[in-house]
């Protein structure tokens, strides 16, 4: 999308309408807000993290933001442009269950290897626990990030020391543990 301008071009609007679930008016409103908050047209990881801190005042979202930023920054430019932002927002808020699961799997698969090991998953789950802090009461078998990660591997009959989880496994896991889909659907209707 290049340099920031005050309005989206007709071509940009057309391509974003095809790539998202937003209509023309919504795209223009989101763009206006994005440019107001990021006049350069690019959102850095530091700025991204500052926004998240507002929503999680009792925890520390920095580590989670790092993983999330990598999913948003599709071109690995170290910045999120409007197109990357709005496509991710569209998927997470209005996408199909399958789209949301694909997107979420990329959060765990931050090495983009098509598979996630125990340590990869533990790093993201630890970041989530750190971000949420003490705001959420957890069941006994999920009291720690290690316990939750081990539970996921156990549900899939996987050995945490030797096995990995691929996208199909992750989709199966979402059927076995409804909290995954509940978390993914928590943005539905908000945007």
C-alpha positions in Angstrom: 0.0 0.0 0.0 3.1 2.2 0.3 3.1 5.7 1.6 0.1 6.8 3.7 -2.5 9.0 2.0 -5.7 10.5 3.5 -8.0 8.3 1.4 -7.9 4.8 0.0 -7.7 4.7 -3.8 -10.4 3.0 -5.8 -8.1 0.1 -6.6 -7.2 -0.3 -3.0 -10.8 -0.2 -2.0 -11.7 -2.8 -4.6 -8.9 -5.2 -3.7 -9.7 -4.9 0.1 -13.4 -5.4 -0.5 -12.5 -8.7 -2.2 -9.9 -9.7 0.5 -12.1 -8.9 3.5 -15.6 -9.0 4.9 -15.9 -5.2 5.2 -17.9 -3.0 2.9 -16.6 0.3 1.3 -17.8 2.5 4.2 -16.3 0.3 6.9 -13.0 0.1 5.1 -12.9 3.9 4.7 -13.7 4.3 8.5 -11.0 1.8 9.5 -8.5 3.5 7.2 -9.2 6.9 8.6 -8.7 5.6 12.2 -5.5 3.7 11.2 -4.0 6.8 9.6 -5.0 9.0 12.5 -3.2 6.6 14.9 -0.3 5.8 12.5 0.3 8.8 10.2 3.2 7.0 8.5 0.8 4.3 7.4 2.9 1.7 9.3 2.4 0.3 12.8 5.6 -0.8 14.6 5.7 -3.7 17.1 6.3 -1.2 19.9 3.2 0.8 19.0 1.2 -2.4 18.5 2.2 -3.5 22.0 1.2 -0.1 23.5 -2.4 -0.5 22.2 -2.6 -4.0 23.7 -1.5 -2.8 27.1 -4.6 -0.6 27.3 -6.8 -3.8 27.1 -4.8 -5.8 29.6 -3.9 -3.5 32.5 -3.4 -6.3 35.0 -1.1 -8.3 32.9 1.9 -7.9 30.5 1.0 -8.4 26.9 4.5 -7.7 25.5 5.4 -11.3 24.7 2.0 -12.1 23.2 2.1 -9.0 21.1 5.4 -10.2 19.7 3.8 -13.4 18.5 0.7 -11.7 17.3 2.7 -9.0 15.5 4.4 -11.7 13.5 1.1 -13.1 12.3 -0.1 -9.6 11.2 3.2 -8.7 9.5 2.7 -11.0 6.6 5.5 -9.6 4.5 8.0 -9.5 7.4 8.7 -5.8 6.9 8.8 -5.2 10.7 5.7 -3.0 10.3 2.0 -3.6 9.9 0.5 -1.7 7.0 -3.3 -1.0 6.7 -3.8 -3.9 4.3 -2.2 -6.4 6.7 -4.1 -4.9 9.6 -7.5 -5.0 8.0 -7.2 -8.5 6.5 -6.2 -9.9 9.9 -9.1 -8.0 11.6 -11.5 -9.3 9.0 -10.5 -12.9 9.5 -10.5 -12.7 13.3 -13.8 -10.8 13.6 -15.9 -12.1 10.6 -14.0 -15.0 9.1 -15.2 -18.6 8.9 -14.3 -21.0 11.7 -11.8 -22.6 9.3 -10.2 -19.2 8.4 -9.9 -18.4 12.1 -8.3 -21.7 12.9 -5.8 -21.3 10.0 -4.9 -17.8 11.3 -4.6 -18.9 14.9 -2.4 -21.8 13.9 0.1 -19.3 12.4 0.3 -17.7 15.8 1.7 -20.9 17.3 3.7 -21.8 14.1 5.8 -18.6 14.3 8.7 -20.4 12.5 6.3 -21.1 9.6 7.3 -24.7 9.5 3.8 -26.1 9.2 4.2 -27.8 12.6 4.3 -26.8 16.2 6.4 -28.5 18.9 5.7 -28.5 22.6 8.2 -25.6 23.2 6.6 -23.5 20.5 3.1 -23.9 21.8 4.3 -23.4 25.4 5.9 -20.1 24.5 2.7 -18.7 23.1 0.5 -20.1 25.9 2.9 -18.7 28.5 2.6 -15.3 26.8 -1.2 -15.5 26.9 -1.1 -16.4 30.6 1.3 -13.5 31.3 -1.0 -11.1 29.3 -4.2 -12.1 31.1 -2.6 -12.2 34.5 -5.0 -13.1 37.3 -8.1 -11.9 35.5 -9.3 -15.4 34.5 -10.1 -18.3 36.8 -8.7 -21.5 35.3 -9.6 -25.1 35.8 -7.1 -27.2 37.7 -5.7 -28.9 34.6 -4.9 -25.5 33.1 -3.5 -23.7 36.1 -0.1 -23.2 34.5 1.0 -22.7 30.9 2.8 -26.1 31.1 -0.3 -27.9 32.3 -2.4 -26.4 29.4 0.2 -27.2 26.8 0.5 -30.8 28.1 -3.3 -31.1 28.1 -3.3 -30.1 24.4 -0.7 -32.7 23.5 -2.5 -35.3 25.6 -5.9 -34.7 24.0 -4.2 -35.4 20.6 -2.4 -38.5 21.9 0.9 -36.8 21.1 4.2 -37.1 23.0 5.2 -33.6 24.1 8.9 -34.6 23.9 8.9 -36.1 20.3 5.7 -35.2 18.5 4.5 -32.0 16.7 1.1 -30.6 16.0 0.2 -29.7 12.4 -2.7 -27.7 11.1 -5.0 -30.7 10.8 -4.1 -31.7 14.4 -4.8 -28.2 15.6 -8.3 -28.2 13.9 -9.0 -31.6 15.6 -7.8 -30.1 18.9 -10.3 -27.2 18.5 -13.1 -29.8 18.4 -11.7 -31.6 21.5 -11.2 -28.4 23.5 -14.0 -25.9 22.9 -12.1 -23.1 24.7 -10.0 -22.6 21.5 -13.1 -21.8 19.3 -14.6 -19.8 22.1 -11.5 -17.6 22.2 -11.5 -17.3 18.4 -15.2 -16.3 18.3 -14.9 -13.7 21.1 -14.4 -10.9 18.5 -17.5 -11.9 16.5 -20.0 -9.1 16.4 -17.6 -6.5 17.9 -16.4 -5.2 14.6 
